[in-house]
Amino acid sequence: MFEHRVQHGWAEVEDYLSNAVVRPGPELARALRSAVDAGMPPIEVAPNAGKLLKLLVQLSGAKRVLEIGTLAGFSTIWMAQGLPDDGRLVTCEYLPLHAEVARKNVDAAGVGHKVDIRVGPALDTLPLLADGEAFDFVFIDADKQNDSNYLDWAIRLGKPGTVIVMDNVIWEGAILDNSMDEINAPGITAALEMLGQDPRLDATAIQTVGTKGWDGFAIARVV
């Protein structure tokens, strides 16, 4: 796994912000513990990023959310909490074990009735969603090699005004030197180029630091 480096103070500031401002509930702490117990890698979004996803869902007025990359359901819970009670979140998870853990977590968080977990390769699942209602909000946080493919599907499954958030777009600066991570960095760089050049999108990217190291996210609107 690519190593993300945390400098002194980043984690402490993040913890302070989480406790003082974000204030995640016990259902989210449960999801984090379950991921550790299941031996999952610690690659879920930080609490402040999860709260941002929730607020973006609410600010966009989304009723249908698509997530690519479920893990233990930490970000899933945040976004589902931002949906109205009749909202719907479809999340794609490659591994059955992760999907099983996530199902228990979203149910325990009281948002299970909003969440549909699809198991299998996302690029097999996404075409099956094309006949349904368009998504209002899409969060991409899966294998980086396919970021551009996921981004294309997000556009195709969205509509004008759909908000797309893509995680892990700085990757310790490897976007400037793909040799730092020849597996993931080329896919991230290609997606960033697409975000800037595809006429279907209007986008920006934001750097972040914290317990996930030096990273960031992109946010785009389908035009």
Residue pairs with C-beta under 8 A, 6 or more apart in sequence:
1 41
2 171
2 172
2 174
2 180
2 181
2 183
2 184
3 172
4 172
4 212
4 213
4 214
4 215
5 172
5 213
5 214
6 210
6 211
6 212
6 213
7 209
10 209
10 210
10 211
11 210
11 211
13 210
14 46
14 47
14 48
14 210
14 211
17 48
18 24
18 46
18 47
18 48
21 48
22 47
22 48
22 50
22 51
24 47
24 50
24 51
27 77
27 105
27 108
27 109
27 110
28 47
28 50
28 74
28 77
28 78
28 109
30 105
30 108
30 109
31 44
31 72
31 73
31 74
31 77
31 105
31 109
32 44
32 72
32 74
34 72
34 101
34 104
34 105
35 42
35 44
35 71
35 72
35 74
35 101
36 42
38 72
38 97
38 98
38 101
40 71
40 72
40 98
40 101
43 71
43 212
44 50
44 71
44 72
44 74
44 75
45 53
45 74
45 75
45 78
45 141
45 167
45 212
46 210
46 211
46 212
48 210
49 75
49 167
49 208
49 217
50 74
50 75
50 77
50 78
51 78
53 75
53 78
53 79
53 82
53 139
53 165
54 78
54 79
54 81
54 82
55 82
56 82
56 137
56 163
56 165
56 219
57 65
57 79
57 82
57 83
57 137
58 82
60 136
60 137
60 163
61 136
62 82
62 83
62 87
62 135
62 136
62 137
62 163
63 83
63 84
63 86
63 87
63 88
63 136
64 87
64 88
64 89
64 90
64 133
64 134
64 135
64 136
64 137
65 79
65 80
65 83
65 87
65 88
65 89
65 90
65 135
65 136
65 137
65 138
65 139
66 89
66 90
66 91
66 92
66 129
66 135
66 137
66 138
66 139
66 154
66 157
67 75
67 76
67 79
67 89
67 90
67 91
67 92
67 138
67 139
67 141
68 91
68 92
68 122
68 126
68 138
68 139
68 140
68 141
68 142
68 150
68 154
69 91
69 92
69 93
69 122
69 139
69 140
69 141
69 142
69 143
70 76
70 91
70 92
70 93
70 98
70 99
70 102
70 117
71 93
71 98
71 102
72 98
72 101
72 102
72 105
73 91
73 101
73 102
73 103
73 105
73 106
73 109
73 115
74 105
75 139
75 141
76 89
76 91
76 102
76 105
76 106
76 115
77 105
77 106
77 109
77 111
79 89
79 137
79 139
80 87
80 89
80 106
80 109
80 111
80 114
80 115
81 109
81 111
83 89
83 111
83 114
85 114
87 114
88 114
88 116
89 114
89 115
89 116
90 116
90 118
90 129
90 135
91 102
91 115
91 116
91 117
91 118
92 118
92 120
92 122
92 125
92 126
92 142
93 99
93 102
93 117
93 118
93 119
94 119
94 120
94 121
94 122
94 142
94 143
95 119
96 119
99 117
99 119
102 117
103 112
103 117
106 112
106 115
106 117
118 125
118 128
122 142
122 146
122 150
123 146
123 149
123 150
123 153
126 150
126 153
126 157
127 153
129 157
130 156
130 157
134 157
134 158
134 159
134 162
135 154
135 157
135 158
135 159
135 162
136 158
136 159
136 161
136 162
136 163
137 162
137 163
137 164
137 165
138 154
138 157
138 158
138 162
138 163
138 164
138 165
139 164
139 165
139 166
139 167
140 147
140 150
140 151
140 154
140 164
140 165
140 166
140 167
141 166
141 167
141 168
142 150
143 184
143 187
144 168
144 171
144 183
144 184
144 185
144 187
144 188
144 191
145 183
145 184
145 186
145 187
146 187
147 166
147 187
147 188
147 190
147 191
148 187
148 190
148 191
148 194
150 166
151 164
151 166
151 191
151 194
151 195
151 198
152 194
154 162
154 164
155 162
155 164
155 198
155 200
155 201
155 222
158 164
158 222
159 222
160 222
160 223
161 221
161 222
162 221
162 222
163 219
163 220
163 221
164 201
164 203
164 218
164 219
164 220
164 221
164 222
165 217
165 218
165 219
165 220
166 191
166 195
166 217
166 218
166 219
166 220
167 215
167 217
168 188
168 215
168 216
168 217
169 175
169 188
169 191
169 192
169 205
169 215
169 216
169 217
169 218
170 205
170 207
170 208
170 214
170 215
170 216
171 180
171 181
171 184
171 185
171 188
171 215
172 180
172 181
172 213
172 214
172 215
173 180
173 214
174 180
174 181
174 184
174 185
174 188
175 185
175 188
175 189
175 192
177 185
178 185
178 186
178 189
179 185
191 218
192 205
192 218
194 201
195 201
195 203
195 205
195 218
195 220
196 203
199 223
200 222
200 223
201 220
201 221
201 222
201 223
202 220
202 221
202 223
203 218
203 219
203 220
203 221
204 218
204 219
204 220
205 216
205 217
205 218
205 219
206 216
206 217
206 218
206 219
207 214
207 215
207 216
208 214
208 215
208 216
208 217
209 215
